[in-house]
Amino acid sequence: DVYKRQLQEAGTEFVHRVSGTGVQELRIEAELPDDVLQVDNRSSAVAVTRDAPRVLLVESSGDSDITRQRSWFAAAALTPPADTPPWVLPQTVPLDQLSEDDIRSADVIILPDVGELPGNSTEWLRTAVDSGTGLLVAVGSHTSAGSFHRSFVRSGLLPNVQLTEPAVADEPIRVLPSSLLTDWLEPFRNRPNSSFLNAVFSSWWTIDLVGPNDPQDRDEPAASAHTVARLSNQAPLLLECRQGRGRVILLTTPLDTTWSNLPGRPDFVAFLYEAVFHLAPAPESRNQLPGQQLVATLDDSSHTNLSIEPPSGTRVPVQSSLVSGVAKNSAELRVRYDRTFVPGIYRLLSSDSGGRLDAFAVDYHRDEDSTDDLSEDDRRLLSESERMVFTDSVTGLQQTMYDQESVTELWWLLVLVCLLLLVLESWSTRRLVIQRYGAQNDAPEDTDPPQP
């Protein structure tokens, strides 16, 4: 109990505003000179900072009145007030002016009731999503089952989704709170009086989840979309599909007020921001625990002479391997390092570029310092194969420690052996002396007198 009182934890919060973008190394340390174990007083983390996500909205109506355009509500929700730092950078592009550069430079693409994509737009979208770009597709009255199939199903963006027909509600239809189980939708579920849950839907597209219709058009297995939100009549409202490094979200209603009053609700802004942040490319985690393998993927495959600089400061050469990239006919460089036993910052360096390519943080495993009693499941896990034996008293500990030891005393046997060796040595020596003395006595005498 005294030991537990001495190991009290204290929580603290601090705010650090980083400057610039890229890989940031963060370290915090508590100064406790009397602490014998200093390693648990330090903590390290690596964060990747970047600019605000670039959101591309594609407008297909061609209406000169911006308030009647299909992307107007989404653009208004994502545009920050004056003199306010933007969380996202929205840009609206007409469908007939959509270019490959527009798609390539965007982090999230929103298609509000676009209908059918022209030309090579579907190929550009598929390449961008595979590389990590997020895609939000909202279908409405200007979308048909055929155009949706040609634009999104055949391209592999939503391979197992088939639109059937629009449905019309004969009673108020709202969002089903119990269907909001994903992380980015759960905040709306925890607020029963939220305007998102009270939004009324008058129409929506009914869908069927089937297998890919044209598997011969793709060289790799297609991903599958799954429902992440439903209406109160169990009709799917939101579907999500993982494609390459990116995500695709399908909304079965448009982003204007033709089929629902959601765009006029206050929670529409929060919903759209949550969707954008969920779709935006997320960097891989660079914070690990001791013993876990560090994996770095470099887009530039020309790097050579790679090395890892552990917390000790001594560089260690590492091996890398070429792997196929997400884009066709592209290669990436993958580096692995598994000697992560010491907490601290591990830097990936290249002698060619002369700088740091990436960084990882290995934090101290503080669960080993926990003074909480083990649960029965923990005891059972540690007791398997007799790896550990638990006891509840000092007497039991002594009994467990010494029961398996031998209690036979061997000192008298060693003394007897030494005594026998001494007796044997004395007997052997006496025999040798007697034999030599007897040999001298048995020698023949010389009877002839000596000659003068």
Secondary structure in CASP SS format (residue, H / E / C, confidence):
PFRMAT SS
TARGET T0000
AUTHOR 0000-0000-0000
METHOD secondary structure of the structure
MODEL  1
D C 1.00
V H 1.00
Y H 1.00
K H 1.00
R H 1.00
Q H 1.00
L C 1.00
Q C 1.00
E C 1.00
A C 1.00
G C 1.00
T C 1.00
E C 1.00
F C 1.00
V C 1.00
H C 1.00
R C 1.00
V C 1.00
S C 1.00
G C 1.00
T C 1.00
G E 1.00
V E 1.00
Q E 1.00
E E 1.00
L E 1.00
R E 1.00
I E 1.00
E E 1.00
A C 1.00
E C 1.00
L C 1.00
P C 1.00
D C 1.00
D C 1.00
V C 1.00
L C 1.00
Q C 1.00
V H 1.00
D H 1.00
N H 1.00
R E 1.00
S E 1.00
S E 1.00
A E 1.00
V E 1.00
A E 1.00
V E 1.00
T E 1.00
R C 1.00
D C 1.00
A C 1.00
P C 1.00
R E 1.00
V E 1.00
L E 1.00
L E 1.00
V E 1.00
E E 1.00
S C 1.00
S C 1.00
G C 1.00
D C 1.00
S C 1.00
D C 1.00
I H 1.00
T H 1.00
R H 1.00
Q C 1.00
R C 1.00
S C 1.00
W H 1.00
F H 1.00
A H 1.00
A H 1.00
A H 1.00
A H 1.00
L H 1.00
T C 1.00
P C 1.00
P C 1.00
A C 1.00
D C 1.00
T C 1.00
P C 1.00
P C 1.00
W C 1.00
V C 1.00
L E 1.00
P E 1.00
Q E 1.00
T E 1.00
V E 1.00
P E 1.00
L H 1.00
D H 1.00
Q H 1.00
L C 1.00
S C 1.00
E H 1.00
D H 1.00
D H 1.00
I H 1.00
R H 1.00
S C 1.00
A C 1.00
D C 1.00
V E 1.00
I E 1.00
I E 1.00
L E 1.00
P E 1.00
D C 1.00
V C 1.00
G C 1.00
E C 1.00
L C 1.00
P C 1.00
G C 1.00
N C 1.00
S H 1.00
T H 1.00
E H 1.00
W H 1.00
L H 1.00
R H 1.00
T H 1.00
A H 1.00
V H 1.00
D H 1.00
S C 1.00
G C 1.00
T C 1.00
G E 1.00
L E 1.00
L E 1.00
V E 1.00
A E 1.00
V C 1.00
G C 1.00
S C 1.00
H C 1.00
T C 1.00
S C 1.00
A H 1.00
G H 1.00
S H 1.00
F H 1.00
H H 1.00
R H 1.00
S H 1.00
F H 1.00
V H 1.00
R C 1.00
S C 1.00
G C 1.00
L C 1.00
L C 1.00
P C 1.00
N C 1.00
V E 1.00
Q E 1.00
L E 1.00
T E 1.00
E E 1.00
P E 1.00
A E 1.00
V E 1.00
A E 1.00
D E 1.00
E E 1.00
P E 1.00
I E 1.00
R C 1.00
V E 1.00
L C 1.00
P H 1.00
S H 1.00
S H 1.00
L C 1.00
L C 1.00
T C 1.00
D C 1.00
W C 1.00
L C 1.00
E H 1.00
P H 1.00
F H 1.00
R H 1.00
N C 1.00
R C 1.00
P C 1.00
N C 1.00
S C 1.00
S C 1.00
F C 1.00
L C 1.00
N C 1.00
A C 1.00
V C 1.00
F E 1.00
S E 1.00
S E 1.00
W E 1.00
W E 1.00
T E 1.00
I E 1.00
D E 1.00
L E 1.00
V C 1.00
G C 1.00
P C 1.00
N C 1.00
D C 1.00
P H 1.00
Q H 1.00
D H 1.00
R C 1.00
D C 1.00
E C 1.00
P C 1.00
A C 1.00
A C 1.00
S C 1.00
A C 1.00
H E 1.00
T E 1.00
V E 1.00
A E 1.00
R E 1.00
L E 1.00
S C 1.00
N C 1.00
Q C 1.00
A C 1.00
P E 1.00
L E 1.00
L E 1.00
L E 1.00
E E 1.00
C E 1.00
R E 1.00
Q E 1.00
G C 1.00
R C 1.00
G E 1.00
R E 1.00
V E 1.00
I E 1.00
L E 1.00
L E 1.00
T C 1.00
T C 1.00
P C 1.00
L C 1.00
D C 1.00
T C 1.00
T C 1.00
W C 1.00
S E 1.00
N C 1.00
L H 1.00
P H 1.00
G H 1.00
R C 1.00
P C 1.00
D H 1.00
F H 1.00
V H 1.00
A H 1.00
F H 1.00
L H 1.00
Y H 1.00
E H 1.00
A H 1.00
V H 1.00
F H 1.00
H H 1.00
L H 1.00
A C 1.00
P C 1.00
A C 1.00
P C 1.00
E C 1.00
S C 1.00
R C 1.00
N E 1.00
Q E 1.00
L C 1.00
P C 1.00
G C 1.00
Q C 1.00
Q C 1.00
L E 1.00
V E 1.00
A E 1.00
T E 1.00
L E 1.00
D C 1.00
D C 1.00
S C 1.00
S C 1.00
H C 1.00
T C 1.00
N C 1.00
L E 1.00
S E 1.00
I E 1.00
E E 1.00
P C 1.00
P C 1.00
S C 1.00
G C 1.00
T C 1.00
R C 1.00
V E 1.00
P E 1.00
V C 1.00
Q C 1.00
S E 1.00
S E 1.00
L E 1.00
V E 1.00
S E 1.00
G C 1.00
V C 1.00
A C 1.00
K C 1.00
N C 1.00
S C 1.00
A E 1.00
E E 1.00
L E 1.00
R E 1.00
V E 1.00
R E 1.00
Y E 1.00
D C 1.00
R C 1.00
T C 1.00
F C 1.00
V C 1.00
P C 1.00
G E 1.00
I E 1.00
Y E 1.00
R E 1.00
L E 1.00
L E 1.00
S E 1.00
S C 1.00
D C 1.00
S C 1.00
G C 1.00
G E 1.00
R E 1.00
L E 1.00
D E 1.00
A E 1.00
F E 1.00
A E 1.00
V E 1.00
D C 1.00
Y C 1.00
H C 1.00
R H 1.00
D H 1.00
E H 1.00
D H 1.00
S C 1.00
T C 1.00
D C 1.00
D C 1.00
L C 1.00
S C 1.00
E H 1.00
D H 1.00
D H 1.00
R H 1.00
R H 1.00
L H 1.00
L H 1.00
S H 1.00
E H 1.00
S H 1.00
E H 1.00
R C 1.00
M C 1.00
V C 1.00
F C 1.00
T C 1.00
D C 1.00
S C 1.00
V H 1.00
T H 1.00
G H 1.00
L H 1.00
Q H 1.00
Q H 1.00
T H 1.00
M H 1.00
Y H 1.00
D C 1.00
Q C 1.00
E C 1.00
S C 1.00
V C 1.00
T C 1.00
E C 1.00
L C 1.00
W H 1.00
W H 1.00
L H 1.00
L H 1.00
V H 1.00
L H 1.00
V H 1.00
C H 1.00
L H 1.00
L H 1.00
L H 1.00
L H 1.00
V H 1.00
L H 1.00
E H 1.00
S H 1.00
W H 1.00
S H 1.00
T H 1.00
R H 1.00
R H 1.00
L H 1.00
V H 1.00
I H 1.00
Q H 1.00
R H 1.00
Y H 1.00
G H 1.00
A H 1.00
Q H 1.00
N H 1.00
D C 1.00
A C 1.00
P C 1.00
E C 1.00
D C 1.00
T C 1.00
D C 1.00
P C 1.00
P C 1.00
Q C 1.00
P C 1.00
END
